[in-house]
Amino acid sequence: MPTIQVHLMEGRTVEQKKELVKALTDATVKTLGGSPESVDILLYDIKRHDWATGGELWSEKK
């Protein structure tokens, strides 16, 4: 089964992350089959100064 990598801008609560991994696991099992225990999800919190869009750091956006 898959390993899913999710890159998030920091600031999500543990409860939000728990809900996200549950939803991703359920969707993966429903779509691909297998068991929830076979789905790995890696969450990466990225600081705003380490993330840029359109040539601008998120830490500098207003």
mmCIF file as Biopython writes it, N, C-alpha, C and O atoms, coordinates in Angstrom:
data_model
#
loop_
_atom_site.group_PDB
_atom_site.id
_atom_site.type_symbol
_atom_site.label_atom_id
_atom_site.label_alt_id
_atom_site.label_comp_id
_atom_site.label_asym_id
_atom_site.label_entity_id
_atom_site.label_seq_id
_atom_site.pdbx_PDB_ins_code
_atom_site.Cartn_x
_atom_site.Cartn_y
_atom_site.Cartn_z
_atom_site.occupancy
_atom_site.B_iso_or_equiv
_atom_site.auth_seq_id
_atom_site.auth_asym_id
_atom_site.pdbx_PDB_model_num
ATOM 1   N N  . MET A ? 1  ? 0.838   -1.186 0.000  1.0 0.0 1  A 1 
ATOM 2   C CA . MET A ? 1  ? 0.000   0.000  0.000  1.0 0.0 1  A 1 
ATOM 3   C C  . MET A ? 1  ? 0.876   1.241  0.000  1.0 0.0 1  A 1 
ATOM 4   O O  . MET A ? 1  ? 2.097   1.152  0.130  1.0 0.0 1  A 1 
ATOM 5   N N  . PRO A ? 2  ? 0.262   2.364  -0.143 1.0 0.0 2  A 1 
ATOM 6   C CA . PRO A ? 2  ? 1.031   3.591  -0.346 1.0 0.0 2  A 1 
ATOM 7   C C  . PRO A ? 2  ? 1.552   4.227  0.933  1.0 0.0 2  A 1 
ATOM 8   O O  . PRO A ? 2  ? 1.079   3.983  2.042  1.0 0.0 2  A 1 
ATOM 9   N N  . THR A ? 3  ? 2.547   5.049  0.704  1.0 0.0 3  A 1 
ATOM 10  C CA . THR A ? 3  ? 2.980   6.014  1.701  1.0 0.0 3  A 1 
ATOM 11  C C  . THR A ? 3  ? 2.612   7.380  1.141  1.0 0.0 3  A 1 
ATOM 12  O O  . THR A ? 3  ? 3.037   7.747  0.046  1.0 0.0 3  A 1 
ATOM 13  N N  . ILE A ? 4  ? 1.829   8.121  1.893  1.0 0.0 4  A 1 
ATOM 14  C CA . ILE A ? 4  ? 1.345   9.427  1.456  1.0 0.0 4  A 1 
ATOM 15  C C  . ILE A ? 4  ? 2.114   10.499 2.217  1.0 0.0 4  A 1 
ATOM 16  O O  . ILE A ? 4  ? 2.187   10.470 3.445  1.0 0.0 4  A 1 
ATOM 17  N N  . GLN A ? 5  ? 2.684   11.439 1.482  1.0 0.0 5  A 1 
ATOM 18  C CA . GLN A ? 5  ? 3.395   12.556 2.096  1.0 0.0 5  A 1 
ATOM 19  C C  . GLN A ? 5  ? 2.531   13.813 1.967  1.0 0.0 5  A 1 
ATOM 20  O O  . GLN A ? 5  ? 2.052   14.142 0.882  1.0 0.0 5  A 1 
ATOM 21  N N  . VAL A ? 6  ? 2.343   14.507 3.086  1.0 0.0 6  A 1 
ATOM 22  C CA . VAL A ? 6  ? 1.543   15.722 3.104  1.0 0.0 6  A 1 
ATOM 23  C C  . VAL A ? 6  ? 2.407   16.845 3.664  1.0 0.0 6  A 1 
ATOM 24  O O  . VAL A ? 6  ? 2.886   16.770 4.795  1.0 0.0 6  A 1 
ATOM 25  N N  . HIS A ? 7  ? 2.597   17.869 2.871  1.0 0.0 7  A 1 
ATOM 26  C CA . HIS A ? 7  ? 3.355   19.040 3.303  1.0 0.0 7  A 1 
ATOM 27  C C  . HIS A ? 7  ? 2.359   20.131 3.670  1.0 0.0 7  A 1 
ATOM 28  O O  . HIS A ? 7  ? 1.546   20.551 2.846  1.0 0.0 7  A 1 
ATOM 29  N N  . LEU A ? 8  ? 2.434   20.579 4.910  1.0 0.0 8  A 1 
ATOM 30  C CA . LEU A ? 8  ? 1.504   21.570 5.438  1.0 0.0 8  A 1 
ATOM 31  C C  . LEU A ? 8  ? 2.260   22.778 5.951  1.0 0.0 8  A 1 
ATOM 32  O O  . LEU A ? 8  ? 3.345   22.651 6.518  1.0 0.0 8  A 1 
ATOM 33  N N  . MET A ? 9  ? 1.682   23.945 5.748  1.0 0.0 9  A 1 
ATOM 34  C CA . MET A ? 9  ? 2.243   25.105 6.411  1.0 0.0 9  A 1 
ATOM 35  C C  . MET A ? 9  ? 1.954   24.935 7.905  1.0 0.0 9  A 1 
ATOM 36  O O  . MET A ? 9  ? 0.842   24.569 8.286  1.0 0.0 9  A 1 
ATOM 37  N N  . GLU A ? 10 ? 2.942   25.199 8.740  1.0 0.0 10 A 1 
ATOM 38  C CA . GLU A ? 10 ? 2.784   24.984 10.177 1.0 0.0 10 A 1 
ATOM 39  C C  . GLU A ? 10 ? 1.578   25.745 10.717 1.0 0.0 10 A 1 
ATOM 40  O O  . GLU A ? 10 ? 1.155   26.757 10.157 1.0 0.0 10 A 1 
ATOM 41  N N  . GLY A ? 11 ? 1.041   25.233 11.814 1.0 0.0 11 A 1 
ATOM 42  C CA . GLY A ? 11 ? -0.050  25.923 12.470 1.0 0.0 11 A 1 
ATOM 43  C C  . GLY A ? 11 ? -1.302  25.080 12.646 1.0 0.0 11 A 1 
ATOM 44  O O  . GLY A ? 11 ? -2.246  25.517 13.304 1.0 0.0 11 A 1 
ATOM 45  N N  . ARG A ? 12 ? -1.332  23.880 12.073 1.0 0.0 12 A 1 
ATOM 46  C CA . ARG A ? 12 ? -2.494  23.007 12.251 1.0 0.0 12 A 1 
ATOM 47  C C  . ARG A ? 12 ? -2.418  22.362 13.622 1.0 0.0 12 A 1 
ATOM 48  O O  . ARG A ? 12 ? -1.332  22.085 14.132 1.0 0.0 12 A 1 
ATOM 49  N N  . THR A ? 13 ? -3.578  22.125 14.214 1.0 0.0 13 A 1 
ATOM 50  C CA . THR A ? 13 ? -3.618  21.478 15.522 1.0 0.0 13 A 1 
ATOM 51  C C  . THR A ? 13 ? -3.470  19.963 15.362 1.0 0.0 13 A 1 
ATOM 52  O O  . THR A ? 13 ? -3.633  19.419 14.270 1.0 0.0 13 A 1 
ATOM 53  N N  . VAL A ? 14 ? -3.161  19.307 16.461 1.0 0.0 14 A 1 
ATOM 54  C CA . VAL A ? 14 ? -3.073  17.853 16.454 1.0 0.0 14 A 1 
ATOM 55  C C  . VAL A ? 14 ? -4.437  17.268 16.070 1.0 0.0 14 A 1 
ATOM 56  O O  . VAL A ? 14 ? -4.498  16.276 15.344 1.0 0.0 14 A 1 
ATOM 57  N N  . GLU A ? 15 ? -5.511  17.861 16.542 1.0 0.0 15 A 1 
ATOM 58  C CA . GLU A ? 15 ? -6.851  17.368 16.207 1.0 0.0 15 A 1 
ATOM 59  C C  . GLU A ? 15 ? -7.113  17.472 14.705 1.0 0.0 15 A 1 
ATOM 60  O O  . GLU A ? 15 ? -7.678  16.548 14.120 1.0 0.0 15 A 1 
ATOM 61  N N  . GLN A ? 16 ? -6.721  18.558 14.080 1.0 0.0 16 A 1 
ATOM 62  C CA . GLN A ? 16 ? -6.881  18.692 12.626 1.0 0.0 16 A 1 
ATOM 63  C C  . GLN A ? 16 ? -6.076  17.628 11.893 1.0 0.0 16 A 1 
ATOM 64  O O  . GLN A ? 16 ? -6.553  17.041 10.921 1.0 0.0 16 A 1 
ATOM 65  N N  . LYS A ? 17 ? -4.865  17.384 12.354 1.0 0.0 17 A 1 
ATOM 66  C CA . LYS A ? 17 ? -4.026  16.370 11.723 1.0 0.0 17 A 1 
ATOM 67  C C  . LYS A ? 17 ? -4.623  14.971 11.894 1.0 0.0 17 A 1 
ATOM 68  O O  . LYS A ? 17 ? -4.574  14.161 10.969 1.0 0.0 17 A 1 
ATOM 69  N N  . LYS A ? 18 ? -5.182  14.687 13.063 1.0 0.0 18 A 1 
ATOM 70  C CA . LYS A ? 18 ? -5.829  13.397 13.290 1.0 0.0 18 A 1 
ATOM 71  C C  . LYS A ? 18 ? -6.995  13.207 12.328 1.0 0.0 18 A 1 
ATOM 72  O O  . LYS A ? 18 ? -7.165  12.126 11.765 1.0 0.0 18 A 1 
ATOM 73  N N  . GLU A ? 19 ? -7.787  14.234 12.140 1.0 0.0 19 A 1 
ATOM 74  C CA . GLU A ? 19 ? -8.921  14.155 11.216 1.0 0.0 19 A 1 
ATOM 75  C C  . GLU A ? 19 ? -8.438  13.965 9.779  1.0 0.0 19 A 1 
ATOM 76  O O  . GLU A ? 19 ? -9.028  13.197 9.018  1.0 0.0 19 A 1 
ATOM 77  N N  . LEU A ? 20 ? -7.368  14.661 9.410  1.0 0.0 20 A 1 
ATOM 78  C CA . LEU A ? 20 ? -6.825  14.547 8.060  1.0 0.0 20 A 1 
ATOM 79  C C  . LEU A ? 20 ? -6.318  13.133 7.792  1.0 0.0 20 A 1 
ATOM 80  O O  . LEU A ? 20 ? -6.652  12.548 6.762  1.0 0.0 20 A 1 
ATOM 81  N N  . VAL A ? 21 ? -5.516  12.571 8.700  1.0 0.0 21 A 1 
ATOM 82  C CA . VAL A ? 21 ? -4.969  11.242 8.445  1.0 0.0 21 A 1 
ATOM 83  C C  . VAL A ? 21 ? -6.065  10.181 8.441  1.0 0.0 21 A 1 
ATOM 84  O O  . VAL A ? 21 ? -5.957  9.192  7.717  1.0 0.0 21 A 1 
ATOM 85  N N  . LYS A ? 22 ? -7.100  10.365 9.223  1.0 0.0 22 A 1 
ATOM 86  C CA . LYS A ? 22 ? -8.237  9.428  9.199  1.0 0.0 22 A 1 
ATOM 87  C C  . LYS A ? 22 ? -8.938  9.506  7.844  1.0 0.0 22 A 1 
ATOM 88  O O  . LYS A ? 22 ? -9.238  8.475  7.242  1.0 0.0 22 A 1 
ATOM 89  N N  . ALA A ? 23 ? -9.200  10.722 7.360  1.0 0.0 23 A 1 
ATOM 90  C CA . ALA A ? 23 ? -9.885  10.887 6.077  1.0 0.0 23 A 1 
ATOM 91  C C  . ALA A ? 23 ? -9.042  10.349 4.922  1.0 0.0 23 A 1 
ATOM 92  O O  . ALA A ? 23 ? -9.568  9.691  4.024  1.0 0.0 23 A 1 
ATOM 93  N N  . LEU A ? 24 ? -7.744  10.624 4.939  1.0 0.0 24 A 1 
ATOM 94  C CA . LEU A ? 24 ? -6.867  10.127 3.882  1.0 0.0 24 A 1 
ATOM 95  C C  . LEU A ? 24 ? -6.777  8.603  3.900  1.0 0.0 24 A 1 
ATOM 96  O O  . LEU A ? 24 ? -6.788  7.961  2.850  1.0 0.0 24 A 1 
ATOM 97  N N  . THR A ? 25 ? -6.690  8.035  5.091  1.0 0.0 25 A 1 
ATOM 98  C CA . THR A ? 25 ? -6.630  6.583  5.217  1.0 0.0 25 A 1 
ATOM 99  C C  . THR A ? 25 ? -7.917  5.954  4.704  1.0 0.0 25 A 1 
ATOM 100 O O  . THR A ? 25 ? -7.875  4.999  3.927  1.0 0.0 25 A 1 
ATOM 101 N N  . ASP A ? 26 ? -9.054  6.478  5.129  1.0 0.0 26 A 1 
ATOM 102 C CA . ASP A ? 26 ? -10.338 5.930  4.685  1.0 0.0 26 A 1 
ATOM 103 C C  . ASP A ? 26 ? -10.482 6.015  3.162  1.0 0.0 26 A 1 
ATOM 104 O O  . ASP A ? 26 ? -10.918 5.057  2.524  1.0 0.0 26 A 1 
ATOM 105 N N  . ALA A ? 27 ? -10.115 7.161  2.582  1.0 0.0 27 A 1 
ATOM 106 C CA . ALA A ? 27 ? -10.227 7.338  1.132  1.0 0.0 27 A 1 
ATOM 107 C C  . ALA A ? 27 ? -9.288  6.393  0.386  1.0 0.0 27 A 1 
ATOM 108 O O  . ALA A ? 27 ? -9.640  5.863  -0.668 1.0 0.0 27 A 1 
ATOM 109 N N  . THR A ? 28 ? -8.107  6.187  0.931  1.0 0.0 28 A 1 
ATOM 110 C CA . THR A ? 28 ? -7.141  5.294  0.284  1.0 0.0 28 A 1 
ATOM 111 C C  . THR A ? 28 ? -7.632  3.852  0.299  1.0 0.0 28 A 1 
ATOM 112 O O  . THR A ? 28 ? -7.567  3.156  -0.714 1.0 0.0 28 A 1 
ATOM 113 N N  . VAL A ? 29 ? -8.120  3.410  1.441  1.0 0.0 29 A 1 
ATOM 114 C CA . VAL A ? 29 ? -8.626  2.034  1.552  1.0 0.0 29 A 1 
ATOM 115 C C  . VAL A ? 29 ? -9.844  1.851  0.649  1.0 0.0 29 A 1 
ATOM 116 O O  . VAL A ? 29 ? -9.964  0.825  -0.022 1.0 0.0 29 A 1 
ATOM 117 N N  . LYS A ? 30 ? -10.738 2.819  0.624  1.0 0.0 30 A 1 
ATOM 118 C CA . LYS A ? 30 ? -11.930 2.729  -0.227 1.0 0.0 30 A 1 
ATOM 119 C C  . LYS A ? 30 ? -11.546 2.665  -1.709 1.0 0.0 30 A 1 
ATOM 120 O O  . LYS A ? 30 ? -12.139 1.904  -2.474 1.0 0.0 30 A 1 
ATOM 121 N N  . THR A ? 31 ? -10.569 3.453  -2.103 1.0 0.0 31 A 1 
ATOM 122 C CA . THR A ? 31 ? -10.195 3.544  -3.515 1.0 0.0 31 A 1 
ATOM 123 C C  . THR A ? 31 ? -9.287  2.407  -3.963 1.0 0.0 31 A 1 
ATOM 124 O O  . THR A ? 31 ? -9.481  1.843  -5.040 1.0 0.0 31 A 1 
ATOM 125 N N  . LEU A ? 32 ? -8.293  2.065  -3.137 1.0 0.0 32 A 1 
ATOM 126 C CA . LEU A ? 32 ? -7.283  1.093  -3.543 1.0 0.0 32 A 1 
ATOM 127 C C  . LEU A ? 32 ? -7.450  -0.285 -2.918 1.0 0.0 32 A 1 
ATOM 128 O O  . LEU A ? 32 ? -6.833  -1.253 -3.363 1.0 0.0 32 A 1 
ATOM 129 N N  . GLY A ? 33 ? -8.280  -0.371 -1.893 1.0 0.0 33 A 1 
ATOM 130 C CA . GLY A ? 33 ? -8.418  -1.631 -1.175 1.0 0.0 33 A 1 
ATOM 131 C C  . GLY A ? 33 ? -7.348  -1.752 -0.106 1.0 0.0 33 A 1 
ATOM 132 O O  . GLY A ? 33 ? -6.610  -0.803 0.162  1.0 0.0 33 A 1 
ATOM 133 N N  . GLY A ? 34 ? -7.273  -2.917 0.497  1.0 0.0 34 A 1 
ATOM 134 C CA . GLY A ? 34 ? -6.290  -3.130 1.554  1.0 0.0 34 A 1 
ATOM 135 C C  . GLY A ? 34 ? -6.858  -2.756 2.910  1.0 0.0 34 A 1 
ATOM 136 O O  . GLY A ? 34 ? -8.059  -2.534 3.065  1.0 0.0 34 A 1 
ATOM 137 N N  . SER A ? 35 ? -5.972  -2.692 3.880  1.0 0.0 35 A 1 
ATOM 138 C CA . SER A ? 35 ? -6.392  -2.386 5.251  1.0 0.0 35 A 1 
ATOM 139 C C  . SER A ? 35 ? -5.833  -1.035 5.688  1.0 0.0 35 A 1 
ATOM 140 O O  . SER A ? 35 ? -4.822  -0.577 5.155  1.0 0.0 35 A 1 
ATOM 141 N N  . PRO A ? 36 ? -6.484  -0.403 6.649  1.0 0.0 36 A 1 
ATOM 142 C CA . PRO A ? 36 ? -5.976  0.875  7.161  1.0 0.0 36 A 1 
ATOM 143 C C  . PRO A ? 36 ? -4.546  0.756  7.703  1.0 0.0 36 A 1 
ATOM 144 O O  . PRO A ? 36 ? -3.764  1.702  7.612  1.0 0.0 36 A 1 
ATOM 145 N N  . GLU A ? 37 ? -4.211  -0.401 8.261  1.0 0.0 37 A 1 
ATOM 146 C CA . GLU A ? 37 ? -2.876  -0.605 8.829  1.0 0.0 37 A 1 
ATOM 147 C C  . GLU A ? 37 ? -1.777  -0.599 7.776  1.0 0.0 37 A 1 
ATOM 148 O O  . GLU A ? 37 ? -0.597  -0.482 8.107  1.0 0.0 37 A 1 
ATOM 149 N N  . SER A ? 38 ? -2.152  -0.721 6.535  1.0 0.0 38 A 1 
ATOM 150 C CA . SER A ? 38 ? -1.143  -0.744 5.468  1.0 0.0 38 A 1 
ATOM 151 C C  . SER A ? 38 ? -0.896  0.630  4.857  1.0 0.0 38 A 1 
ATOM 152 O O  . SER A ? 38 ? -0.057  0.766  3.966  1.0 0.0 38 A 1 
ATOM 153 N N  . VAL A ? 39 ? -1.612  1.649  5.321  1.0 0.0 39 A 1 
ATOM 154 C CA . VAL A ? 39 ? -1.471  3.011  4.784  1.0 0.0 39 A 1 
ATOM 155 C C  . VAL A ? 39 ? -0.572  3.813  5.731  1.0 0.0 39 A 1 
ATOM 156 O O  . VAL A ? 39 ? -0.878  3.973  6.912  1.0 0.0 39 A 1 
ATOM 157 N N  . ASP A ? 40 ? 0.533   4.306  5.192  1.0 0.0 40 A 1 
ATOM 158 C CA . ASP A ? 40 ? 1.422   5.190  5.957  1.0 0.0 40 A 1 
ATOM 159 C C  . ASP A ? 40 ? 1.227   6.621  5.475  1.0 0.0 40 A 1 
ATOM 160 O O  . ASP A ? 40 ? 1.141   6.879  4.274  1.0 0.0 40 A 1 
ATOM 161 N N  . ILE A ? 41 ? 1.158   7.544  6.424  1.0 0.0 41 A 1 
ATOM 162 C CA . ILE A ? 41 ? 1.019   8.958  6.087  1.0 0.0 41 A 1 
ATOM 163 C C  . ILE A ? 41 ? 2.089   9.723  6.855  1.0 0.0 41 A 1 
ATOM 164 O O  . ILE A ? 41 ? 2.209   9.599  8.074  1.0 0.0 41 A 1 
ATOM 165 N N  . LEU A ? 42 ? 2.860   10.511 6.124  1.0 0.0 42 A 1 
ATOM 166 C CA . LEU A ? 42 ? 3.910   11.337 6.717  1.0 0.0 42 A 1 
ATOM 167 C C  . LEU A ? 42 ? 3.484   12.791 6.608  1.0 0.0 42 A 1 
ATOM 168 O O  . LEU A ? 42 ? 3.191   13.276 5.516  1.0 0.0 42 A 1 
ATOM 169 N N  . LEU A ? 43 ? 3.450   13.489 7.743  1.0 0.0 43 A 1 
ATOM 170 C CA . LEU A ? 43 ? 3.085   14.901 7.767  1.0 0.0 43 A 1 
ATOM 171 C C  . LEU A ? 43 ? 4.335   15.737 7.980  1.0 0.0 43 A 1 
ATOM 172 O O  . LEU A ? 43 ? 5.122   15.481 8.892  1.0 0.0 43 A 1 
ATOM 173 N N  . TYR A ? 44 ? 4.504   16.726 7.138  1.0 0.0 44 A 1 
ATOM 174 C CA . TYR A ? 44 ? 5.644   17.631 7.240  1.0 0.0 44 A 1 
ATOM 175 C C  . TYR A ? 44 ? 5.138   19.038 7.489  1.0 0.0 44 A 1 
ATOM 176 O O  . TYR A ? 44 ? 4.445   19.608 6.647  1.0 0.0 44 A 1 
ATOM 177 N N  . ASP A ? 45 ? 5.480   19.605 8.642  1.0 0.0 45 A 1 
ATOM 178 C CA . ASP A ? 45 ? 5.151   20.997 8.938  1.0 0.0 45 A 1 
ATOM 179 C C  . ASP A ? 45 ? 6.266   21.876 8.389  1.0 0.0 45 A 1 
ATOM 180 O O  . ASP A ? 45 ? 7.437   21.700 8.724  1.0 0.0 45 A 1 
ATOM 181 N N  . ILE A ? 46 ? 5.889   22.811 7.552  1.0 0.0 46 A 1 
ATOM 182 C CA . ILE A ? 46 ? 6.853   23.711 6.932  1.0 0.0 46 A 1 
ATOM 183 C C  . ILE A ? 46 ? 6.642   25.110 7.503  1.0 0.0 46 A 1 
ATOM 184 O O  . ILE A ? 46 ? 5.516   25.605 7.547  1.0 0.0 46 A 1 
ATOM 185 N N  . LYS A ? 47 ? 7.713   25.733 7.933  1.0 0.0 47 A 1 
ATOM 186 C CA . LYS A ? 47 ? 7.628   27.101 8.441  1.0 0.0 47 A 1 
ATOM 187 C C  . LYS A ? 47 ? 7.319   28.060 7.294  1.0 0.0 47 A 1 
ATOM 188 O O  . LYS A ? 47 ? 7.710   27.827 6.150  1.0 0.0 47 A 1 
ATOM 189 N N  . ARG A ? 48 ? 6.612   29.138 7.616  1.0 0.0 48 A 1 
ATOM 190 C CA . ARG A ? 48 ? 6.199   30.108 6.591  1.0 0.0 48 A 1 
ATOM 191 C C  . ARG A ? 48 ? 7.399   30.703 5.853  1.0 0.0 48 A 1 
ATOM 192 O O  . ARG A ? 48 ? 7.292   31.040 4.674  1.0 0.0 48 A 1 
ATOM 193 N N  . HIS A ? 49 ? 8.551   30.835 6.544  1.0 0.0 49 A 1 
ATOM 194 C CA . HIS A ? 49 ? 9.726   31.402 5.869  1.0 0.0 49 A 1 
ATOM 195 C C  . HIS A ? 49 ? 10.455  30.372 5.005  1.0 0.0 49 A 1 
ATOM 196 O O  . HIS A ? 49 ? 11.418  30.707 4.315  1.0 0.0 49 A 1 
ATOM 197 N N  . ASP A ? 50 ? 9.990   29.108 5.043  1.0 0.0 50 A 1 
ATOM 198 C CA . ASP A ? 50 ? 10.564  28.061 4.206  1.0 0.0 50 A 1 
ATOM 199 C C  . ASP A ? 50 ? 9.643   27.666 3.052  1.0 0.0 50 A 1 
ATOM 200 O O  . ASP A ? 50 ? 9.896   26.673 2.371  1.0 0.0 50 A 1 
ATOM 201 N N  . TRP A ? 51 ? 8.583   28.431 2.830  1.0 0.0 51 A 1 
ATOM 202 C CA . TRP A ? 51 ? 7.601   28.130 1.787  1.0 0.0 51 A 1 
ATOM 203 C C  . TRP A ? 51 ? 7.397   29.393 0.963  1.0 0.0 51 A 1 
ATOM 204 O O  . TRP A ? 51 ? 7.173   30.471 1.513  1.0 0.0 51 A 1 
ATOM 205 N N  . ALA A ? 52 ? 7.475   29.257 -0.346 1.0 0.0 52 A 1 
ATOM 206 C CA . ALA A ? 52 ? 7.287   30.412 -1.227 1.0 0.0 52 A 1 
ATOM 207 C C  . ALA A ? 52 ? 6.328   30.058 -2.352 1.0 0.0 52 A 1 
ATOM 208 O O  . ALA A ? 52 ? 6.290   28.920 -2.821 1.0 0.0 52 A 1 
ATOM 209 N N  . THR A ? 53 ? 5.569   31.031 -2.769 1.0 0.0 53 A 1 
ATOM 210 C CA . THR A ? 53 ? 4.677   30.904 -3.905 1.0 0.0 53 A 1 
ATOM 211 C C  . THR A ? 53 ? 4.814   32.171 -4.743 1.0 0.0 53 A 1 
ATOM 212 O O  . THR A ? 53 ? 4.766   33.282 -4.215 1.0 0.0 53 A 1 
ATOM 213 N N  . GLY A ? 54 ? 4.983   31.997 -6.029 1.0 0.0 54 A 1 
ATOM 214 C CA . GLY A ? 54 ? 5.087   33.157 -6.911 1.0 0.0 54 A 1 
ATOM 215 C C  . GLY A ? 54 ? 6.307   34.021 -6.614 1.0 0.0 54 A 1 
ATOM 216 O O  . GLY A ? 54 ? 6.277   35.234 -6.821 1.0 0.0 54 A 1 
ATOM 217 N N  . GLY A ? 55 ? 7.368   33.407 -6.136 1.0 0.0 55 A 1 
ATOM 218 C CA . GLY A ? 55 ? 8.602   34.148 -5.864 1.0 0.0 55 A 1 
ATOM 219 C C  . GLY A ? 55 ? 8.592   34.937 -4.579 1.0 0.0 55 A 1 
ATOM 220 O O  . GLY A ? 55 ? 9.468   35.773 -4.356 1.0 0.0 55 A 1 
ATOM 221 N N  . GLU A ? 56 ? 7.595   34.680 -3.714 1.0 0.0 56 A 1 
ATOM 222 C CA . GLU A ? 56 ? 7.490   35.420 -2.463 1.0 0.0 56 A 1 
ATOM 223 C C  . GLU A ? 56 ? 7.326   34.454 -1.299 1.0 0.0 56 A 1 
ATOM 224 O O  . GLU A ? 56 ? 6.504   33.540 -1.352 1.0 0.0 56 A 1 
ATOM 225 N N  . LEU A ? 57 ? 8.115   34.661 -0.242 1.0 0.0 57 A 1 
ATOM 226 C CA . LEU A ? 57 ? 7.990   33.844 0.963  1.0 0.0 57 A 1 
ATOM 227 C C  . LEU A ? 57 ? 6.648   34.121 1.628  1.0 0.0 57 A 1 
ATOM 228 O O  . LEU A ? 57 ? 6.187   35.262 1.677  1.0 0.0 57 A 1 
ATOM 229 N N  . TRP A ? 58 ? 6.037   33.073 2.134  1.0 0.0 58 A 1 
ATOM 230 C CA . TRP A ? 58 ? 4.769   33.237 2.830  1.0 0.0 58 A 1 
ATOM 231 C C  . TRP A ? 58 ? 4.915   34.092 4.084  1.0 0.0 58 A 1 
ATOM 232 O O  . TRP A ? 58 ? 3.957   34.747 4.495  1.0 0.0 58 A 1 
ATOM 233 N N  . SER A ? 59 ? 6.068   34.095 4.681  1.0 0.0 59 A 1 
ATOM 234 C CA . SER A ? 59 ? 6.293   34.907 5.874  1.0 0.0 59 A 1 
ATOM 235 C C  . SER A ? 59 ? 6.273   36.397 5.563  1.0 0.0 59 A 1 
ATOM 236 O O  . SER A ? 59 ? 6.139   37.221 6.467  1.0 0.0 59 A 1 
ATOM 237 N N  . GLU A ? 60 ? 6.408   36.747 4.277  1.0 0.0 60 A 1 
ATOM 238 C CA . GLU A ? 60 ? 6.409   38.161 3.883  1.0 0.0 60 A 1 
ATOM 239 C C  . GLU A ? 60 ? 5.089   38.601 3.250  1.0 0.0 60 A 1 
ATOM 240 O O  . GLU A ? 60 ? 4.917   39.771 2.907  1.0 0.0 60 A 1 
ATOM 241 N N  . LYS A ? 61 ? 4.164   37.660 3.098  1.0 0.0 61 A 1 
ATOM 242 C CA . LYS A ? 61 ? 2.861   38.023 2.537  1.0 0.0 61 A 1 
ATOM 243 C C  . LYS A ? 61 ? 2.065   38.784 3.570  1.0 0.0 61 A 1 
ATOM 244 O O  . LYS A ? 61 ? 2.169   38.523 4.768  1.0 0.0 61 A 1 
ATOM 245 N N  . LYS A ? 62 ? 1.277   39.718 3.107  1.0 0.0 62 A 1 
ATOM 246 C CA . LYS A ? 62 ? 0.464   40.542 4.025  1.0 0.0 62 A 1 
ATOM 247 C C  . LYS A ? 62 ? -0.947  40.046 4.089  1.0 0.0 62 A 1 
ATOM 248 O O  . LYS A ? 62 ? -1.769  40.615 4.807  1.0 0.0 62 A 1 
#
